[in-house]
Amino acid sequence: MGAFKYAVILESDTPPSIMLGQNIGGGIVKELKEVDVQLVTAAHLARIYNLSVNTIRDRLISINQGTEGKSLYNPKLAHTLLTQKVRKGRPRVN
């Protein structure tokens, strides 16, 4: 019998703490690589962040990589823009 190959896909904000040569579940880690980022639609982001599609398009107009009808966004950049606090109005005076 030969050695079999198995692929495990992890999604995370930070890289996993897995080392080459590490024994995981009876197998040895031979290769680690980062997968290219896929672009996501405004509807997909609306489901994740519980916002309307129009709000997503308005907030992320600067990173739109699609057309007006088909808005496509990098999910990592979208996360940073959608989770930052937006301050409106005049600052408080003490």
mmCIF file of the C-alpha atoms, coordinates in Angstrom:
data_MODEL
# 
_entry.id   MODEL 
# 
loop_
_atom_site.group_PDB 
_atom_site.id 
_atom_site.type_symbol 
_atom_site.label_atom_id 
_atom_site.label_alt_id 
_atom_site.label_comp_id 
_atom_site.label_asym_id 
_atom_site.label_entity_id 
_atom_site.label_seq_id 
_atom_site.pdbx_PDB_ins_code 
_atom_site.Cartn_x 
_atom_site.Cartn_y 
_atom_site.Cartn_z 
_atom_site.occupancy 
_atom_site.B_iso_or_equiv 
_atom_site.pdbx_formal_charge 
_atom_site.auth_seq_id 
_atom_site.auth_comp_id 
_atom_site.auth_asym_id 
_atom_site.auth_atom_id 
_atom_site.pdbx_PDB_model_num 
ATOM 1  C CA . MET A 1 1  ? 0.000   0.000  0.000   1.00 0.00 ? 1  MET A CA 1 
ATOM 2  C CA . GLY A 1 2  ? 1.171   3.499  -0.838  1.00 0.00 ? 2  GLY A CA 1 
ATOM 3  C CA . ALA A 1 3  ? 0.773   6.704  1.095   1.00 0.00 ? 3  ALA A CA 1 
ATOM 4  C CA . PHE A 1 4  ? -2.508  8.536  0.621   1.00 0.00 ? 4  PHE A CA 1 
ATOM 5  C CA . LYS A 1 5  ? -2.887  12.328 0.469   1.00 0.00 ? 5  LYS A CA 1 
ATOM 6  C CA . TYR A 1 6  ? -5.599  14.202 2.342   1.00 0.00 ? 6  TYR A CA 1 
ATOM 7  C CA . ALA A 1 7  ? -6.417  17.913 2.156   1.00 0.00 ? 7  ALA A CA 1 
ATOM 8  C CA . VAL A 1 8  ? -7.761  19.943 5.061   1.00 0.00 ? 8  VAL A CA 1 
ATOM 9  C CA . ILE A 1 9  ? -9.049  23.474 4.415   1.00 0.00 ? 9  ILE A CA 1 
ATOM 10 C CA . LEU A 1 10 ? -9.048  25.993 7.269   1.00 0.00 ? 10 LEU A CA 1 
ATOM 11 C CA . GLU A 1 11 ? -10.635 29.448 7.182   1.00 0.00 ? 11 GLU A CA 1 
ATOM 12 C CA . SER A 1 12 ? -9.235  31.848 9.758   1.00 0.00 ? 12 SER A CA 1 
ATOM 13 C CA . ASP A 1 13 ? -8.337  35.495 10.303  1.00 0.00 ? 13 ASP A CA 1 
ATOM 14 C CA . THR A 1 14 ? -4.864  34.465 11.479  1.00 0.00 ? 14 THR A CA 1 
ATOM 15 C CA . PRO A 1 15 ? -2.580  31.735 10.123  1.00 0.00 ? 15 PRO A CA 1 
ATOM 16 C CA . PRO A 1 16 ? -2.877  28.385 11.936  1.00 0.00 ? 16 PRO A CA 1 
ATOM 17 C CA . SER A 1 17 ? -0.083  27.239 14.249  1.00 0.00 ? 17 SER A CA 1 
ATOM 18 C CA . ILE A 1 18 ? 0.760   24.124 12.245  1.00 0.00 ? 18 ILE A CA 1 
ATOM 19 C CA . MET A 1 19 ? 4.374   23.294 11.464  1.00 0.00 ? 19 MET A CA 1 
ATOM 20 C CA . LEU A 1 20 ? 5.857   21.243 8.650   1.00 0.00 ? 20 LEU A CA 1 
ATOM 21 C CA . GLY A 1 21 ? 6.694   17.745 9.834   1.00 0.00 ? 21 GLY A CA 1 
ATOM 22 C CA . GLN A 1 22 ? 4.110   17.915 12.637  1.00 0.00 ? 22 GLN A CA 1 
ATOM 23 C CA . ASN A 1 23 ? 2.132   14.742 13.347  1.00 0.00 ? 23 ASN A CA 1 
ATOM 24 C CA . ILE A 1 24 ? -1.609  15.458 13.168  1.00 0.00 ? 24 ILE A CA 1 
ATOM 25 C CA . GLY A 1 25 ? -4.131  12.647 13.432  1.00 0.00 ? 25 GLY A CA 1 
ATOM 26 C CA . GLY A 1 26 ? -1.591  9.996  12.498  1.00 0.00 ? 26 GLY A CA 1 
ATOM 27 C CA . GLY A 1 27 ? -0.285  11.877 9.427   1.00 0.00 ? 27 GLY A CA 1 
ATOM 28 C CA . ILE A 1 28 ? 2.730   14.098 8.809   1.00 0.00 ? 28 ILE A CA 1 
ATOM 29 C CA . VAL A 1 29 ? 2.282   17.678 7.502   1.00 0.00 ? 29 VAL A CA 1 
ATOM 30 C CA . LYS A 1 30 ? 4.214   17.898 4.201   1.00 0.00 ? 30 LYS A CA 1 
ATOM 31 C CA . GLU A 1 31 ? 2.985   21.192 2.681   1.00 0.00 ? 31 GLU A CA 1 
ATOM 32 C CA . LEU A 1 32 ? 1.307   24.424 3.781   1.00 0.00 ? 32 LEU A CA 1 
ATOM 33 C CA . LYS A 1 33 ? 0.023   27.001 1.309   1.00 0.00 ? 33 LYS A CA 1 
ATOM 34 C CA . GLU A 1 34 ? -2.400  29.902 1.282   1.00 0.00 ? 34 GLU A CA 1 
ATOM 35 C CA . VAL A 1 35 ? -5.264  29.726 -1.189  1.00 0.00 ? 35 VAL A CA 1 
ATOM 36 C CA . ASP A 1 36 ? -6.069  32.755 -3.348  1.00 0.00 ? 36 ASP A CA 1 
ATOM 37 C CA . VAL A 1 37 ? -8.938  34.873 -2.067  1.00 0.00 ? 37 VAL A CA 1 
ATOM 38 C CA . GLN A 1 38 ? -12.212 34.452 -3.913  1.00 0.00 ? 38 GLN A CA 1 
ATOM 39 C CA . LEU A 1 39 ? -14.373 37.513 -4.441  1.00 0.00 ? 39 LEU A CA 1 
ATOM 40 C CA . VAL A 1 40 ? -17.788 37.508 -2.781  1.00 0.00 ? 40 VAL A CA 1 
ATOM 41 C CA . THR A 1 41 ? -21.044 39.238 -3.707  1.00 0.00 ? 41 THR A CA 1 
ATOM 42 C CA . ALA A 1 42 ? -22.870 41.947 -1.791  1.00 0.00 ? 42 ALA A CA 1 
ATOM 43 C CA . ALA A 1 43 ? -25.693 39.495 -1.041  1.00 0.00 ? 43 ALA A CA 1 
ATOM 44 C CA . HIS A 1 44 ? -23.237 37.077 0.598   1.00 0.00 ? 44 HIS A CA 1 
ATOM 45 C CA . LEU A 1 45 ? -21.817 39.857 2.789   1.00 0.00 ? 45 LEU A CA 1 
ATOM 46 C CA . ALA A 1 46 ? -25.341 41.033 3.642   1.00 0.00 ? 46 ALA A CA 1 
ATOM 47 C CA . ARG A 1 47 ? -26.154 37.580 5.042   1.00 0.00 ? 47 ARG A CA 1 
ATOM 48 C CA . ILE A 1 48 ? -22.951 37.477 7.115   1.00 0.00 ? 48 ILE A CA 1 
ATOM 49 C CA . TYR A 1 49 ? -23.102 40.999 8.592   1.00 0.00 ? 49 TYR A CA 1 
ATOM 50 C CA . ASN A 1 50 ? -26.915 41.273 8.824   1.00 0.00 ? 50 ASN A CA 1 
ATOM 51 C CA . LEU A 1 51 ? -27.031 44.445 6.700   1.00 0.00 ? 51 LEU A CA 1 
ATOM 52 C CA . SER A 1 52 ? -28.963 45.280 3.557   1.00 0.00 ? 52 SER A CA 1 
ATOM 53 C CA . VAL A 1 53 ? -27.388 44.833 0.133   1.00 0.00 ? 53 VAL A CA 1 
ATOM 54 C CA . ASN A 1 54 ? -27.705 48.570 -0.552  1.00 0.00 ? 54 ASN A CA 1 
ATOM 55 C CA . THR A 1 55 ? -25.851 49.391 2.676   1.00 0.00 ? 55 THR A CA 1 
ATOM 56 C CA . ILE A 1 56 ? -23.064 46.973 1.745   1.00 0.00 ? 56 ILE A CA 1 
ATOM 57 C CA . ARG A 1 57 ? -22.726 48.542 -1.707  1.00 0.00 ? 57 ARG A CA 1 
ATOM 58 C CA . ASP A 1 58 ? -22.679 52.081 -0.266  1.00 0.00 ? 58 ASP A CA 1 
ATOM 59 C CA . ARG A 1 59 ? -20.035 51.323 2.367   1.00 0.00 ? 59 ARG A CA 1 
ATOM 60 C CA . LEU A 1 60 ? -17.785 49.266 0.080   1.00 0.00 ? 60 LEU A CA 1 
ATOM 61 C CA . ILE A 1 61 ? -17.952 51.354 -3.091  1.00 0.00 ? 61 ILE A CA 1 
ATOM 62 C CA . SER A 1 62 ? -14.206 52.081 -2.819  1.00 0.00 ? 62 SER A CA 1 
ATOM 63 C CA . ILE A 1 63 ? -13.197 48.388 -3.079  1.00 0.00 ? 63 ILE A CA 1 
ATOM 64 C CA . ASN A 1 64 ? -15.757 47.202 -5.652  1.00 0.00 ? 64 ASN A CA 1 
ATOM 65 C CA . GLN A 1 65 ? -14.056 44.913 -8.201  1.00 0.00 ? 65 GLN A CA 1 
ATOM 66 C CA . GLY A 1 66 ? -17.137 44.137 -10.276 1.00 0.00 ? 66 GLY A CA 1 
ATOM 67 C CA . THR A 1 67 ? -19.577 46.154 -12.313 1.00 0.00 ? 67 THR A CA 1 
ATOM 68 C CA . GLU A 1 68 ? -22.477 48.273 -11.038 1.00 0.00 ? 68 GLU A CA 1 
ATOM 69 C CA . GLY A 1 69 ? -24.901 45.376 -11.426 1.00 0.00 ? 69 GLY A CA 1 
ATOM 70 C CA . LYS A 1 70 ? -22.574 42.694 -10.070 1.00 0.00 ? 70 LYS A CA 1 
ATOM 71 C CA . SER A 1 71 ? -20.652 44.062 -7.099  1.00 0.00 ? 71 SER A CA 1 
ATOM 72 C CA . LEU A 1 72 ? -17.742 41.813 -6.055  1.00 0.00 ? 72 LEU A CA 1 
ATOM 73 C CA . TYR A 1 73 ? -15.572 42.379 -2.987  1.00 0.00 ? 73 TYR A CA 1 
ATOM 74 C CA . ASN A 1 74 ? -12.474 40.951 -1.311  1.00 0.00 ? 74 ASN A CA 1 
ATOM 75 C CA . PRO A 1 75 ? -13.844 39.434 1.940   1.00 0.00 ? 75 PRO A CA 1 
ATOM 76 C CA . LYS A 1 76 ? -10.826 40.452 4.062   1.00 0.00 ? 76 LYS A CA 1 
ATOM 77 C CA . LEU A 1 77 ? -10.989 44.108 3.022   1.00 0.00 ? 77 LEU A CA 1 
ATOM 78 C CA . ALA A 1 78 ? -14.770 44.107 3.357   1.00 0.00 ? 78 ALA A CA 1 
ATOM 79 C CA . HIS A 1 79 ? -14.514 42.784 6.921   1.00 0.00 ? 79 HIS A CA 1 
ATOM 80 C CA . THR A 1 80 ? -12.217 45.613 7.987   1.00 0.00 ? 80 THR A CA 1 
ATOM 81 C CA . LEU A 1 81 ? -14.440 48.289 6.419   1.00 0.00 ? 81 LEU A CA 1 
ATOM 82 C CA . LEU A 1 82 ? -17.720 46.866 7.728   1.00 0.00 ? 82 LEU A CA 1 
ATOM 83 C CA . THR A 1 83 ? -16.578 46.295 11.316  1.00 0.00 ? 83 THR A CA 1 
ATOM 84 C CA . GLN A 1 84 ? -14.898 49.649 11.957  1.00 0.00 ? 84 GLN A CA 1 
ATOM 85 C CA . LYS A 1 85 ? -16.854 52.222 13.938  1.00 0.00 ? 85 LYS A CA 1 
ATOM 86 C CA . VAL A 1 86 ? -18.274 55.129 11.955  1.00 0.00 ? 86 VAL A CA 1 
ATOM 87 C CA . ARG A 1 87 ? -18.566 58.320 13.983  1.00 0.00 ? 87 ARG A CA 1 
ATOM 88 C CA . LYS A 1 88 ? -21.108 60.849 12.822  1.00 0.00 ? 88 LYS A CA 1 
ATOM 89 C CA . GLY A 1 89 ? -21.831 64.297 14.098  1.00 0.00 ? 89 GLY A CA 1 
ATOM 90 C CA . ARG A 1 90 ? -19.967 66.769 16.178  1.00 0.00 ? 90 ARG A CA 1 
ATOM 91 C CA . PRO A 1 91 ? -17.512 65.539 18.841  1.00 0.00 ? 91 PRO A CA 1 
ATOM 92 C CA . ARG A 1 92 ? -18.633 65.768 22.437  1.00 0.00 ? 92 ARG A CA 1 
ATOM 93 C CA . VAL A 1 93 ? -17.472 68.824 24.400  1.00 0.00 ? 93 VAL A CA 1 
ATOM 94 C CA . ASN A 1 94 ? -16.576 68.332 28.071  1.00 0.00 ? 94 ASN A CA 1 
# 
